[in-house]
Amino acid sequence: MDSLSTLIRMARLGARVDVRCLLAGSHVLDNPPRPGQVPFHLLLEGRCEVEVGDRTIDLRAGDVLVLPGAGRHRVQVVAQAPPAPFARHTGRAVEILRSETPPAIDLFCGHYTYQGSVGELLFAGLPDVLHASFGVEAGSPLYLLSELVRSEATLDAPGGGALLASLCEALLVLVLRGDGRARPATLNLAAPWTAVADAGLRAVVDAVVREPGKPWTIAGLAHVAGVSRATLVRHFAAATGTSVADFVTRTRMMFAAELLTTTNRSLDDISTSVGYRSTSAFGKAFRAMTGTTPARLRRTARSAT
């Protein structure tokens, strides 16, 4: 299994479409922060501007916005007319906000969830804002997926919510692996490390995920990438927004959290399996990354089952 599939499987991700917006006129949609949830917006028709902190992100048809670290944000429909009245329709699959007049946008708003520390670590290691531009024309990786999303939301048949959730999970995979490059995305936004295009850096990512317990060094990973130590450090940081050392530690902690919550292996055994020579060093690194101790995480996970 490839590295991205491995981490997504361990994170036990879920998805839900909260609302579909078929609105006419220049509406403003305020989105409050939701702890434990990662908001996303899929725009299939029209144009929107999303205010996230001090950034304004322009969304066109075929764009996806995922907000791993964002709190409150606002979505403004870009239209030449004043906001038109709309009605709220609650279906079995999704809630719909629909104007009586022809809509200016077709926007799906939802969120991703995760179970336990693995998903939390995965999303915490991503940029706060992910903007992917796929386009909606035939040949786009979003083309068939968007048709299925629209169809299920419109049909509103039994099981539609589950199908929409699965489709939105697939959408996240497309974003994380960097398929959304139909047009220049928002400037000054970092790409996720899951989408590194350089073959050498991809080899580094795959090697660490495949063998998190190996005693990796910068020199060893530079050899994997086929470059010098200095070049690896510089290129990895530029491409991912994080350091090689932080990436290695975060990856190890994701595997450790998985073992702590799904097995009865001892702390000594787990610390060794993720590359630490002593349980003490592992415990310090785990607490620094997650804010809790390995033993406490295990107790919490067991009490929740």
C-alpha positions in Angstrom: 0.0 0.0 0.0 1.3 3.5 -0.9 2.2 6.0 1.8 -0.8 8.2 1.4 -3.2 5.3 1.4 -1.5 3.9 4.6 -1.9 7.2 6.5 -5.5 7.8 5.4 -6.4 4.2 6.5 -4.9 4.7 9.9 -6.6 8.1 10.4 -10.0 6.4 9.8 -11.4 9.5 8.1 -15.1 10.2 7.7 -16.9 12.9 5.6 -20.3 14.6 5.6 -22.0 17.1 3.3 -23.7 19.6 5.6 -25.4 21.7 3.0 -25.7 22.2 -0.7 -26.1 25.9 -1.7 -28.1 26.7 -4.9 -28.3 30.4 -4.3 -29.0 33.4 -6.5 -27.5 36.8 -5.7 -24.5 37.8 -3.5 -25.1 35.8 -0.3 -22.7 35.7 2.6 -22.4 32.4 4.5 -20.7 32.5 7.9 -19.0 29.3 9.1 -18.2 29.2 12.8 -15.3 27.0 14.1 -16.1 23.4 14.8 -13.5 21.6 17.0 -12.6 18.2 15.8 -13.9 18.9 12.3 -12.1 19.9 9.1 -14.3 22.0 6.9 -14.4 21.7 3.1 -16.1 23.5 0.2 -16.7 22.0 -3.3 -17.8 24.6 -5.9 -19.3 23.1 -9.0 -20.8 26.2 -10.6 -20.3 30.0 -10.2 -17.8 31.9 -8.2 -17.1 32.5 -4.5 -14.7 34.4 -2.3 -13.7 32.8 1.0 -12.3 34.9 3.8 -10.0 32.8 6.1 -8.2 35.0 8.6 -6.4 37.7 6.6 -6.6 35.7 3.3 -9.2 35.9 0.6 -9.4 32.8 -1.6 -11.1 33.0 -5.0 -13.0 29.9 -5.8 -14.2 29.1 -9.4 -16.1 26.1 -10.7 -14.1 22.9 -10.1 -12.3 24.3 -7.0 -12.0 22.6 -3.7 -11.1 24.3 -0.4 -10.1 22.2 2.6 -9.3 24.0 5.9 -7.3 21.8 8.3 -6.3 24.6 10.6 -8.9 27.3 10.0 -11.4 28.5 12.5 -14.2 30.9 11.6 -14.4 31.7 7.9 -16.9 33.4 5.5 -18.0 32.4 2.1 -19.3 35.2 -0.1 -21.1 34.4 -3.4 -19.8 36.6 -6.1 -22.8 37.8 -8.1 -24.1 41.0 -9.8 -27.5 40.8 -8.1 -28.6 41.3 -4.5 -29.3 38.2 -2.5 -32.5 36.4 -3.5 -34.8 34.7 -1.0 -34.2 31.0 -0.5 -35.9 28.1 1.1 -34.3 25.4 3.2 -35.1 21.8 2.2 -34.0 18.9 4.5 -33.6 15.7 2.6 -32.4 12.2 3.6 -28.9 12.8 2.1 -28.3 16.5 2.4 -29.8 19.8 3.4 -30.3 22.2 0.5 -30.6 26.0 0.4 -32.4 26.8 -2.8 -33.4 30.2 -4.3 -36.5 30.4 -6.4 -34.6 32.1 -9.2 -31.8 30.4 -11.2 -28.8 29.9 -8.9 -25.5 31.7 -9.2 -23.7 28.9 -7.5 -23.7 25.2 -6.8 -21.7 24.8 -3.7 -21.3 21.8 -1.4 -20.2 22.6 2.2 -19.2 19.8 4.5 -16.6 18.5 6.9 -14.1 15.7 7.5 -13.8 13.9 10.8 -11.1 11.5 12.1 -10.7 9.1 14.9 -8.0 9.5 17.5 -4.6 11.0 17.4 -3.5 9.6 14.0 -6.0 11.7 12.1 -5.3 14.7 14.4 -1.5 14.4 13.7 -2.2 14.0 10.0 -4.3 17.1 9.6 -2.0 19.1 12.0 0.9 18.4 9.7 -0.9 19.9 6.7 -1.1 23.6 5.8 -4.0 25.5 7.4 -5.6 26.1 4.0 -5.6 23.7 1.0 -6.9 25.1 -2.3 -7.1 22.7 -5.3 -8.3 23.7 -8.8 -9.6 20.8 -10.9 -11.9 22.4 -13.3 -15.2 20.6 -14.3 -14.5 19.8 -18.0 -14.3 16.3 -19.3 -10.9 14.8 -18.5 -10.7 16.5 -15.1 -10.2 14.1 -12.2 -13.2 15.9 -10.7 -15.5 15.4 -13.7 -17.1 12.1 -12.9 -16.9 12.5 -9.2 -18.8 15.8 -9.4 -21.5 14.3 -11.5 -22.0 11.5 -8.9 -22.1 14.1 -6.1 -24.8 16.1 -7.9 -26.7 13.0 -8.8 -26.8 11.6 -5.3 -27.7 15.0 -3.7 -30.6 15.4 -6.2 -31.8 11.9 -6.1 -31.9 11.9 -2.2 -32.4 8.1 -2.2 -31.8 5.8 0.8 -28.0 5.4 1.3 -27.4 8.7 -0.4 -25.7 10.2 2.7 -23.2 7.2 2.8 -22.5 7.5 -0.9 -21.9 11.3 -0.6 -19.5 10.7 2.4 -17.5 8.2 0.4 -17.3 10.5 -2.6 -16.1 13.3 -0.4 -13.4 11.1 1.1 -12.2 10.4 -2.5 -12.2 14.1 -3.1 -9.9 14.6 -0.1 -7.5 12.0 -1.6 -7.4 14.0 -4.9 -6.6 17.2 -3.0 -3.9 15.6 -0.8 -2.1 14.0 -3.7 -2.0 17.3 -5.6 -4.2 16.5 -8.6 -5.9 19.9 -8.5 -3.7 22.0 -10.9 -6.2 23.0 -13.6 -5.3 26.7 -13.0 -3.0 28.5 -10.5 -4.4 28.1 -7.0 -4.3 30.8 -4.4 -0.8 32.4 -4.3 1.3 32.0 -1.2 -0.4 28.8 0.0 1.8 25.9 0.8 1.1 22.5 -0.8 0.7 19.5 1.4 3.7 17.2 1.9 1.5 14.4 0.6 1.6 16.1 -2.8 5.4 16.5 -3.3 6.1 16.2 -7.1 9.9 15.8 -6.9 10.8 12.1 -7.3 13.6 12.3 -4.7 11.4 13.9 -2.1 8.6 11.4 -2.8 11.1 8.6 -2.3 12.0 10.1 1.1 8.3 10.3 2.1 7.6 6.8 1.0 10.7 5.4 2.8 9.8 6.9 6.1 6.2 5.8 6.0 7.2 2.3 4.9 9.9 1.9 7.6 9.2 4.4 10.5 11.3 2.4 12.8 14.5 2.6 10.8 17.2 4.8 12.4 16.8 7.5 9.8 19.3 10.4 9.6 19.4 13.4 7.3 22.4 11.8 5.5 20.6 8.5 5.1 17.5 10.2 3.7 19.6 12.4 1.4 21.0 9.2 0.0 17.5 7.9 -0.6 16.7 11.2 -2.5 19.9 11.1 -4.4 21.0 14.6 -3.3 23.3 16.2 -0.7 22.2 16.7 2.9 22.0 20.5 2.4 20.0 20.1 -0.8 17.5 17.7 0.9 17.0 20.0 3.9 16.5 23.1 1.6 14.2 21.4 -1.0 12.1 19.5 1.5 11.3 22.6 3.5 10.6 24.6 0.4 8.3 21.9 -1.0 6.4 20.9 2.2 6.7 23.8 4.6 8.1 21.5 7.2 11.6 20.2 8.1 12.8 16.7 7.4 13.2 16.0 11.1 9.7 17.2 11.9 8.2 15.1 9.1 10.1 12.0 10.4 8.9 12.6 14.0 5.3 13.2 13.0 5.2 10.1 10.9 6.6 8.0 13.7 4.1 9.4 16.2 1.2 8.6 13.8 2.4 4.9 13.7 2.9 5.0 17.5 -0.6 6.3 18.1 -2.0 3.6 15.8 -0.2 0.9 17.8 -1.1 2.3 21.2 -4.8 2.4 20.4 -5.2 -0.8 18.4 -2.7 -3.3 20.0 -1.6 -4.5 23.4 2.1 -4.2 22.6 4.2 -2.8 25.4 5.5 0.8 25.4 9.1 -0.5 25.1 8.1 -2.5 22.0 6.3 0.4 20.4 9.1 2.9 21.0 11.5 0.5 19.4 9.2 -0.1 16.4 9.0 3.6 15.6 12.8 4.2 15.9 13.5 5.2 19.5 16.3 3.5 21.5 14.6 4.3 24.9 11.0 4.5 26.1 11.9 7.7 27.9 13.0 9.4 24.7 9.9 8.1 22.9 7.6 9.4 25.6 9.1 12.9 25.5 8.9 13.1 21.8 5.3 11.8 21.8 4.2 14.3 24.5 5.9 17.2 22.6 4.0 16.2 19.4 0.6 15.3 20.8 0.3 17.0 24.1 -0.3 13.8 26.0 1.7 10.7 27.1 1.6 7.3 25.4 0.0 5.7 28.5 -2.7 8.3 28.8 -3.6 8.1 25.1 -3.9 4.3 25.5 -6.1 4.7 28.6 -8.3 7.3 26.9 -8.8 5.1 23.8 -9.7 2.1 25.9 -12.2 4.0 28.0 -13.9 5.2 24.8 -14.6 1.7 23.5 
